[in-house]
Amino acid sequence: MLDFTGSKKLDLHPIKVTQLIEIAPNVFLLSFNRSFSFVPGQVVALAMNPADQYRYYSIASGMLEAEVKILFDLKPSGILTPALAKLKPGDTLFCSLPTGNFYGTAKPAVWIAAGTGIAPFVSMWRSGLKKDKILIHSGRFLHSFYFEDEFKPLGNNYIRCCTQEHVNGIFFGKINKWISEQSILPDDRRYYLCGSPEMVIGTIDALIKKSISLENIIAEIYF
């Protein structure tokens, strides 16, 4: 999930909520009917009303799915998520057309996500970009590994890093710690990062120390 505030005037169009489910404590998946095309990895702006300040969110659904899905975590002091978390099927909110250039491709890649930063990679995965991918996902708790059942076919190429719970088979610590403990990382592919500023900066630093070229690192930050 990319999530940052926008103030530039956008064309926002009304959409009807079809479903809102809480997939983990204070983490929600919002659905509405798809009325546009998009590239996996893109974002849309959402607002409760056209004149309101909007926020951007990564799309968490495949490009051919009938519904668009948005993954978000409830921030009690946030300008939008408290209202989003109260939506019901049939309610109206406003959405922009997709934008952004955090594109997934069919080429070999390493996807690195923190928390709801998994959203663009869910979109890429569900759009068929599954071959030659490695996914590293960090979460605070075991329930923070959203969509983990979908990614289990990756086998040993699906790495989970848990920062608050010790769980057998899951690395304990942050992503940059996991990277620092690897003897070698593949240098023939791009590394896609999506997470908080702290996570992205720390991960880039760890990758560079492992001789990964900066030109092979593509990052998207959420706030």
Secondary structure, DSSP 8 states (H G I E B T S, - for coil): ----EE-S----EEEEEEEEEEEETTEEEEEEE--S---TT-EEEEESSTTS-EEEEEB-S-TT-SEEEEEEE--TT-SSHHHHTT--TT-EEEE---B------SS-EEEEEEGGGGHHHHHHHHTT--TTEEEEEEESSGGG-TTHHHHGGGGGGEEEEESS---TTSEES-HHHHHHT-S----SSEEEEEE-HHHHHHHHHHHHHTT--GGGEEEEE--
